[in-house]
Amino acid sequence: MYITDVNINIICLNETKISDMDLLLLSNYSILRKDRTAKGGGVAIVYDSSLSAEIVLLNVPYDQNSKVELLCVNFQLNQLKSILVCSIYRAKFYLTESDVTFLESIILELKSKSKWWCLCGDFNIHTEDKTNPAVKKFLTMLKRNNAFLISTETTRENAILDFFITCGPEYITESGTLDPGLSDHQISFVEYKYPQKPKQSKLKRIKRNYNSINFELLGKHVCKTTFTTEEKNPASKIAAFVNDQLQIFKSMAPKREIYFYPRKTHIGLTNTTKLAMKIRDDMRHNWLKFQTESNRLVYIN
């Protein structure tokens, strides 16, 4: 009920502590799991079944000492756009330099996918302790890789242990914590909104169909029309007469409205044109070297 009340599309779970068990989910939700064989641990991602989801295996050498559990899923939003969401659980309560190096290898692998990604879960890293040397190295590593820490609210007592790391904070419209009373940790959340291109409006144009002119009716109309002009010059009188007849011809063509999307035209230059422009620029450059009249004459000859 809580999931539907706050309209959550993707949920990253840590310490699921399930193994070879079927879970009872809401009818419109699915789950992808990575269970731990030993006691405790485990990560999973629950998502709206309307989303297309596929597990992505990251090419990261596993570090047994890091005690990191990771599940990465590609969500296809439409035919052209997809995002990576990774649920991570780090069981260690202290942070070493090798841990930072291993986390950096995960971020580098996500960056290589060339799409928006988000790494979230219980890192067990006290990011609120800015004086801790290990935390400083972790934050410096994020900055070095253009990765951004989202959600700086405490999630367990006075500690910030659960948070989001992403490559594109500009797509996050809201972040914070929720406390449904399900755990001793509060839930960290972000609202993601992919920027939509503004819908292009159609242009309207009036088009006449000259192939549908009733020439019999046109002839009668021309014969009944009285031509008058104030022009005195014979050539001007002829021009005025022709223009008058053209206006009659145009008025007899039925009109229809057409709607179309404007096209952007890109002018491409051929290699020959580019070479000619380079020769032109070189000649201009060389011309500046000949400042005196005699030098100009020599250059021209």
Legacy VTK file of the C-alpha trace (Angstrom):
# vtk DataFile Version 3.0
C-alpha trace
ASCII
DATASET POLYDATA
POINTS 301 float
0.000 0.000 0.000
2.822 2.411 0.829
4.368 1.931 -2.624
1.174 2.840 -4.451
0.357 5.716 -2.099
3.564 7.623 -2.952
3.655 6.405 -6.589
7.109 4.794 -6.619
8.305 3.379 -9.961
11.664 1.857 -8.987
12.682 0.611 -5.527
16.226 -0.457 -4.631
16.326 -2.849 -1.680
19.302 -3.733 0.536
19.735 -6.544 3.052
16.792 -8.434 1.590
17.860 -11.571 3.506
15.973 -13.851 1.137
17.240 -16.882 -0.737
15.290 -19.125 -3.117
12.005 -17.603 -1.944
9.022 -16.354 -3.906
7.852 -12.925 -2.831
4.281 -11.696 -2.849
4.278 -8.462 -4.845
1.613 -6.118 -6.101
0.168 -7.244 -9.412
1.705 -4.366 -11.380
5.239 -4.719 -9.940
8.129 -7.039 -10.816
11.392 -7.836 -9.042
14.995 -8.586 -9.990
17.130 -10.106 -7.233
20.674 -10.941 -6.288
20.398 -13.044 -3.166
23.246 -13.734 -0.787
23.871 -17.421 -0.212
25.107 -16.848 3.338
22.994 -15.289 6.066
21.825 -11.688 5.698
22.635 -9.331 2.869
21.191 -9.473 -0.615
20.058 -6.737 -3.009
17.007 -6.414 -5.216
15.189 -3.935 -7.427
11.395 -3.789 -7.503
9.946 -1.867 -10.435
6.735 -0.968 -12.185
5.958 -3.757 -14.653
5.208 -1.219 -17.382
8.967 -0.537 -17.553
11.221 -2.719 -19.683
14.082 -3.973 -17.478
17.229 -6.014 -18.069
20.075 -6.929 -15.724
23.439 -5.463 -16.771
26.659 -7.227 -15.800
29.388 -4.723 -15.027
32.924 -5.523 -16.085
34.421 -4.826 -12.658
36.959 -7.133 -10.997
35.332 -8.216 -7.769
37.153 -7.291 -4.581
36.350 -9.813 -1.859
37.538 -7.428 0.826
35.180 -4.649 -0.272
32.120 -6.691 0.785
29.998 -4.969 -1.838
26.824 -6.493 -3.265
25.636 -4.912 -6.488
22.713 -5.295 -8.877
22.586 -3.089 -11.975
19.499 -2.873 -14.204
18.917 -1.094 -17.501
15.450 0.472 -17.743
14.236 1.304 -21.232
12.066 4.424 -21.021
11.225 4.509 -24.714
12.797 3.471 -28.004
15.663 5.946 -27.683
16.171 6.562 -23.967
17.311 4.220 -21.224
18.822 4.640 -17.775
20.953 2.495 -15.476
19.883 2.009 -11.869
22.170 0.109 -9.504
21.293 -1.127 -6.044
24.409 -1.413 -3.877
24.944 -2.690 -0.348
28.273 -2.277 1.360
28.483 -4.418 4.522
31.678 -2.896 5.927
31.386 -0.243 8.629
34.790 1.313 7.883
36.313 2.724 4.723
39.774 2.002 3.328
41.662 3.305 0.324
41.107 0.015 -1.517
37.357 0.396 -0.895
37.423 3.833 -2.539
39.383 2.395 -5.463
36.845 -0.397 -5.930
33.905 2.019 -5.808
35.683 4.174 -8.372
36.013 1.171 -10.708
32.227 0.740 -10.524
31.645 4.404 -11.344
34.113 4.271 -14.251
32.289 1.253 -15.664
28.935 3.044 -15.382
30.391 6.117 -17.103
31.510 3.964 -20.017
27.869 3.066 -20.757
27.227 6.613 -22.053
23.822 6.992 -20.464
22.304 8.442 -17.310
23.069 6.247 -14.317
22.323 6.175 -10.630
24.069 4.192 -7.885
22.072 3.987 -4.676
21.846 2.037 -1.461
23.363 1.569 1.975
27.033 2.489 1.549
27.772 2.573 5.293
29.962 5.616 4.617
29.544 8.489 7.055
29.519 11.255 4.462
28.461 13.731 7.150
31.933 13.368 8.721
33.905 15.702 6.467
36.976 15.525 8.737
37.465 11.783 8.192
40.451 11.276 5.807
38.831 8.240 4.176
35.564 10.129 3.597
37.564 13.010 2.116
39.196 10.599 -0.357
35.783 9.193 -1.236
34.307 12.656 -1.900
37.415 13.663 -3.884
37.027 10.515 -5.989
33.424 11.462 -6.797
34.465 14.957 -7.822
37.282 13.569 -9.973
34.798 11.453 -11.925
32.072 14.111 -12.205
29.832 11.973 -9.998
27.447 13.770 -7.682
26.184 12.885 -4.226
22.417 13.308 -3.905
20.346 13.333 -0.711
22.323 14.751 2.198
19.687 14.113 4.866
20.425 11.726 7.730
19.051 8.219 7.247
19.969 6.564 10.552
20.067 8.659 13.695
22.597 11.428 12.844
24.400 9.518 10.092
24.109 9.793 6.315
24.615 6.192 5.263
22.079 5.774 2.448
22.352 8.052 -0.550
22.445 8.361 -4.336
25.395 8.899 -6.665
24.595 10.003 -10.186
26.164 11.485 -13.293
23.330 13.932 -13.964
21.937 15.808 -10.951
20.126 18.205 -13.303
17.612 15.409 -13.993
16.759 15.102 -10.286
13.776 17.316 -9.503
13.387 16.341 -5.835
15.225 14.338 -3.175
14.857 13.580 0.511
14.012 10.852 3.006
10.842 9.003 3.986
10.119 7.050 7.156
7.448 4.374 6.633
8.539 2.632 9.847
9.763 -0.509 8.084
13.419 -0.357 9.160
15.880 1.401 11.452
17.011 3.230 8.296
14.941 5.900 6.641
14.265 5.624 2.930
16.221 7.900 0.632
14.384 8.897 -2.530
14.873 10.970 -5.645
12.446 12.048 -8.314
13.922 11.620 -11.759
12.541 13.414 -14.780
14.143 13.058 -18.160
13.966 16.366 -20.040
11.415 16.183 -22.811
11.991 18.045 -26.022
9.388 20.766 -26.462
6.702 19.633 -28.844
7.193 21.301 -32.178
4.091 23.056 -33.440
3.001 22.721 -37.030
3.016 25.657 -39.388
-0.025 26.465 -41.498
0.189 27.426 -45.129
-2.543 28.245 -47.654
-1.985 26.413 -50.909
-3.930 26.837 -54.154
-4.612 23.948 -56.505
-4.154 25.411 -59.985
-4.870 22.039 -61.582
-8.478 22.269 -60.393
-9.334 25.618 -62.021
-12.625 25.691 -63.944
-11.343 27.356 -67.116
-14.833 27.799 -68.558
-15.879 29.780 -65.494
-12.549 31.630 -65.583
-13.164 32.703 -69.195
-16.625 34.015 -68.394
-15.255 35.922 -65.392
-12.472 37.506 -67.453
-14.913 38.574 -70.184
-17.236 40.225 -67.683
-14.482 42.063 -65.844
-13.928 45.706 -66.729
-10.300 46.711 -66.817
-9.456 50.208 -65.615
-6.135 51.803 -64.809
-4.729 55.233 -64.089
-1.429 54.451 -65.754
-0.527 56.726 -68.708
2.525 54.927 -70.054
1.560 52.092 -72.515
4.074 49.677 -70.989
2.719 50.394 -67.509
-0.845 49.857 -68.774
0.111 46.430 -70.177
1.833 45.479 -66.916
-1.234 46.527 -64.908
-3.515 44.543 -67.227
-1.393 41.387 -66.961
-1.255 41.684 -63.167
-5.038 42.082 -63.058
-5.541 38.946 -65.148
-3.120 36.993 -62.962
-5.055 37.995 -59.840
-8.264 36.727 -61.463
-6.533 33.476 -62.434
-5.231 33.046 -58.884
-8.623 33.751 -57.312
-10.233 30.967 -59.349
-7.855 28.297 -57.936
-9.434 26.554 -54.932
-7.588 27.034 -51.628
-6.724 24.432 -49.011
-4.857 24.556 -45.724
-1.781 22.385 -45.231
0.063 21.832 -41.933
3.705 20.820 -41.712
6.674 20.710 -39.343
9.457 23.129 -40.268
12.676 21.448 -41.284
16.125 22.523 -40.262
18.429 22.581 -43.238
22.098 21.871 -42.704
24.398 23.183 -45.389
27.296 20.809 -45.896
30.463 21.839 -47.661
32.156 19.502 -50.121
35.832 18.728 -49.807
36.474 20.771 -52.967
34.786 23.816 -51.437
36.719 23.403 -48.190
39.991 23.195 -50.154
39.107 26.333 -52.137
38.319 28.190 -48.905
41.661 27.104 -47.442
43.503 28.400 -50.527
41.580 31.679 -50.265
42.469 32.069 -46.590
46.126 31.277 -47.308
46.232 33.905 -50.039
44.720 36.489 -47.698
47.276 35.610 -45.064
50.154 35.882 -47.528
48.832 39.167 -48.894
49.224 40.768 -45.487
52.962 40.096 -45.692
53.308 42.419 -48.675
52.627 45.845 -47.262
54.370 48.067 -49.844
53.091 48.820 -53.345
56.145 47.247 -54.954
55.666 44.053 -53.000
52.022 43.959 -54.065
53.075 44.298 -57.712
55.568 41.481 -57.313
52.921 39.321 -55.653
50.401 39.986 -58.439
52.921 39.268 -61.171
LINES 1 302
301 0 1 2 3 4 5 6 7 8 9 10 11 12 13 14 15 16 17 18 19 20 21 22 23 24 25 26 27 28 29 30 31 32 33 34 35 36 37 38 39 40 41 42 43 44 45 46 47 48 49 50 51 52 53 54 55 56 57 58 59 60 61 62 63 64 65 66 67 68 69 70 71 72 73 74 75 76 77 78 79 80 81 82 83 84 85 86 87 88 89 90 91 92 93 94 95 96 97 98 99 100 101 102 103 104 105 106 107 108 109 110 111 112 113 114 115 116 117 118 119 120 121 122 123 124 125 126 127 128 129 130 131 132 133 134 135 136 137 138 139 140 141 142 143 144 145 146 147 148 149 150 151 152 153 154 155 156 157 158 159 160 161 162 163 164 165 166 167 168 169 170 171 172 173 174 175 176 177 178 179 180 181 182 183 184 185 186 187 188 189 190 191 192 193 194 195 196 197 198 199 200 201 202 203 204 205 206 207 208 209 210 211 212 213 214 215 216 217 218 219 220 221 222 223 224 225 226 227 228 229 230 231 232 233 234 235 236 237 238 239 240 241 242 243 244 245 246 247 248 249 250 251 252 253 254 255 256 257 258 259 260 261 262 263 264 265 266 267 268 269 270 271 272 273 274 275 276 277 278 279 280 281 282 283 284 285 286 287 288 289 290 291 292 293 294 295 296 297 298 299 300
